[in-house]
Amino acid sequence: MLKIAGEPSETVGDVVFRQIRQDIISGALAPGAKIKLEQAKERYSISVSSLREILSRLTTENLVLAEGQRGFEVSPASRKELEELADLRTVLETHAIELSFSAGNLEWEGRIVAAHHKLAAAEKKLLAGDTSRTIDWVRYDWEFHQAIVSACNSATLMAALSSVFDRFLRYHMLAQSFRGQAVVDDHKLLFELALKRDIEGARAVIRRHIESGVAHVLKSGRID
């Protein structure tokens, strides 16, 4: 998932990898933009050789395209990819919900309560028009969804969901607007259903939540 700062144990390369990844997901590096190595070297304070390695790593996540001798570019955004990511996220997240709700314990409930508390506070600010809290909302949104499925006991599933979630998030950042009360209501309902262990109810909310997210992005007119 998108991280705001590097961990203490990370190398310079790891930190730059996370920064470029964050810049792509946030839209600071626009879809289809050519990544000029000399400019990027200065921007991220890293050697060209290390930069090439980082960009090659990002191609494995489909966030960057390698153009052979022509270098690299940010992966373009398209309606087709958005819909594919939505389908994949739905499959992964609904499956993870089933596993997590079946295995969740008191500690799991505590993680959900704490995550929703932070998310609700950020959403209240956004509803009031304070867009400076958008980066907080991005972080807390993932932390809440992660908490919901955190008892699934599958590191592989969590890693796959995290990657797809970030790529899906990139489209929401391109839309440049908060979905408003509807998304707040979805999160509150999902929170309540999780504590009730209502698997089918939560899966239905997630499906609707993702579908409405796709509709919101398409309505923005910012992708083809």
Secondary structure, 3 states (H helix, E strand, C coil): CCCCCCCCCCCHHHHHHHHHHHHHHHCCCCCCCEECHHHHHHHHCCCHHHHHHHHHHHHCCCCEEECHHHCEEECCCCHHHHHHHHHHHHHHHHHHHHHHHHHCCHHHHHHHHHHHHHHHHHHHHHHCCCHHHHHHHHHHHHHHHHHHHCCCCCHHHHHHHHHHHHHHHHHHHHHCCCCCHHHHHHHHHHHHHHHHCCHHHHHHHHHHHHHHHHHHHHHHCCCC
